[in-house]
Amino acid sequence: MELNGYDLTDEKEHEFENKKQVKVAFANQSILIKDDICDPKDALNIRKDGYEIKTLTANDFLKAYQFSVKDGYRIKSRGKRDQEIIDKLTKFLEIKT
């Protein structure tokens, strides 16, 4: 990530940020499957600068954030920010359908 202009900003959350304040975070696929957040067959594959990146769908991101608002660490460290993202994703998915 550092070679692509990102700095590690939160080791516990595996989060990186670049100079344009674009944030990228990583999660272990097996954890996402175990927590019933995603099905790997539904993942989106994106090509960026010759790299293939697997990411969640908007529905899976919503499930991930809905799961995270129940976590004590996330509640303490993120406050209302996770709920704000849930609201934005919900609105996006409503517009999309």
C-alpha positions, 0 to 999 in steps of 0.5 A: 500500500505504501508503494501506492501512496497510502499510509497505515492509519489504523493498524487494528482496523487494517486501514490506509489513507492517501493524501487525497484522504481516500481510505482503504481497509482490508478484512480477511475473507474467511471472517466475512464469510463466517460472519455471513457478510458476503458470499465470495462468488458475489464479490466484485473484481476490479482491475487497478494499475495491473492489480486485480482487487476483490471488493464487496458489493454495496449490499455486502458493505451494508451488511458489514457496517450493520454487523460492526455497529454491534461491536463494542470496540467499533462503537467506542472508536467510531461513534456515530460514523458507522451509522452514518455510513449505513444511512448513506448505503441504505439511501444509495441502494434505495435509489439504485432499485 
